[in-house]
């Protein structure tokens, strides 16, 4: 129906926005289609306000957790890139070595690190 079309449109344009589908026809196939198209949840009318409030809270909590995971992953990736990937160390000599690594990395120059 129109709700499924709206869900598809929303998911294409705003994939990070959680969508809760509410319908007067609680058919399993419609619920499955909605979830496959990206709906966060599916409710059948008549809507119980407390259940709706719980679903909305769960959607926001899920989105916040997802954003935190993505932010943490991004920060770890940046730290790893700054450190030089799998090479570890934070001394002044290590920092100098990372600088050399970052300078040489985009070239085809062979490098041997000893020590």
C-alpha positions as CSV (number, residue, x, y, z in Angstrom):
1,X,0.0,0.0,0.0
2,X,0.9,3.7,0.3
3,X,2.7,3.1,3.6
4,X,5.1,0.7,1.9
5,X,5.7,3.1,-0.9
6,X,6.4,5.9,1.6
7,X,8.8,3.6,3.5
8,X,10.7,2.8,0.3
9,X,10.9,6.5,-0.5
10,X,12.1,7.4,3.1
11,X,14.6,4.6,3.2
12,X,16.2,5.7,-0.2
13,X,16.5,9.4,0.9
14,X,17.0,9.1,4.7
15,X,18.4,5.6,5.4
16,X,19.4,6.5,9.0
17,X,15.9,7.6,10.0
18,X,14.0,4.8,11.8
19,X,10.5,4.2,10.4
20,X,7.7,2.5,12.3
21,X,4.9,1.3,10.0
22,X,1.4,1.4,11.4
23,X,-1.4,-0.4,9.5
24,X,-5.0,-1.4,9.9
25,X,-4.2,-4.7,8.1
26,X,-1.8,-6.8,10.3
27,X,-0.8,-9.3,7.6
28,X,2.4,-11.1,8.1
29,X,3.5,-10.6,4.5
30,X,3.1,-6.8,4.8
31,X,5.1,-6.8,8.0
32,X,7.9,-8.9,6.4
33,X,7.9,-6.6,3.4
34,X,8.1,-3.5,5.6
35,X,11.0,-4.9,7.6
36,X,12.9,-6.0,4.4
37,X,12.5,-2.5,3.1
38,X,14.1,-1.1,6.2
39,X,11.3,-0.4,8.7
40,X,12.4,-0.4,12.3
41,X,9.2,-1.9,13.5
42,X,5.6,-2.7,12.5
43,X,2.4,-2.0,14.5
44,X,-1.2,-3.0,13.9
45,X,-4.1,-0.5,14.5
46,X,-5.6,0.3,16.8
47,X,-2.4,1.6,18.3
48,X,-1.8,1.4,22.0
49,X,-0.1,4.7,22.9
50,X,2.2,3.1,25.5
51,X,3.4,0.4,23.0
52,X,3.9,3.2,20.4
53,X,6.0,5.2,22.9
54,X,8.1,2.1,23.7
55,X,8.7,1.5,20.0
56,X,9.7,5.1,19.4
57,X,12.1,5.0,22.4
58,X,13.6,1.7,21.1
59,X,14.1,3.2,17.6
60,X,15.9,6.3,19.0
61,X,18.0,4.1,21.4
62,X,18.9,1.8,18.4
63,X,19.9,4.8,16.3
64,X,22.0,6.3,19.0
65,X,23.8,3.0,19.6
66,X,24.4,2.7,15.9
67,X,25.8,6.2,15.7
68,X,28.0,5.6,18.7
69,X,29.4,2.4,17.2
70,X,30.1,4.1,13.8
71,X,31.7,7.1,15.6
72,X,33.9,4.8,17.7
73,X,34.9,2.8,14.6
74,X,35.7,6.0,12.7
75,X,37.8,7.3,15.6
76,X,39.7,4.0,15.9
77,X,40.3,4.0,12.2
78,X,41.7,7.5,12.3
79,X,43.9,6.6,15.3
80,X,45.2,3.5,13.5
81,X,45.9,5.6,10.3
82,X,47.7,8.2,12.4
83,X,49.7,5.6,14.2
84,X,50.7,3.9,11.0
85,X,48.3,0.9,10.9
86,X,49.6,-2.2,12.7
87,X,52.9,-0.6,13.9
88,X,52.5,0.5,17.5
89,X,54.3,3.0,19.7
90,X,54.0,6.5,21.0
91,X,57.5,7.6,21.8
92,X,59.1,10.6,20.0
93,X,61.1,8.2,17.9
94,X,58.0,6.3,17.0
95,X,56.3,9.5,16.0
96,X,59.3,10.3,13.8
97,X,59.1,6.9,12.2
98,X,55.4,7.3,11.5
99,X,56.2,10.6,9.8
100,X,58.7,8.8,7.6
101,X,56.3,6.0,6.9
102,X,53.6,8.5,5.8
103,X,56.1,10.2,3.6
104,X,57.2,7.1,1.9
105,X,53.9,5.1,1.8
106,X,52.5,6.7,-1.4
107,X,55.7,6.0,-3.3
108,X,57.1,2.7,-4.7
109,X,60.3,3.1,-2.7
110,X,61.5,0.1,-0.8
111,X,62.1,0.7,3.0
112,X,63.7,-1.5,5.6
113,X,63.1,-0.7,9.3
114,X,65.7,-2.1,11.7
115,X,65.5,-2.0,15.5
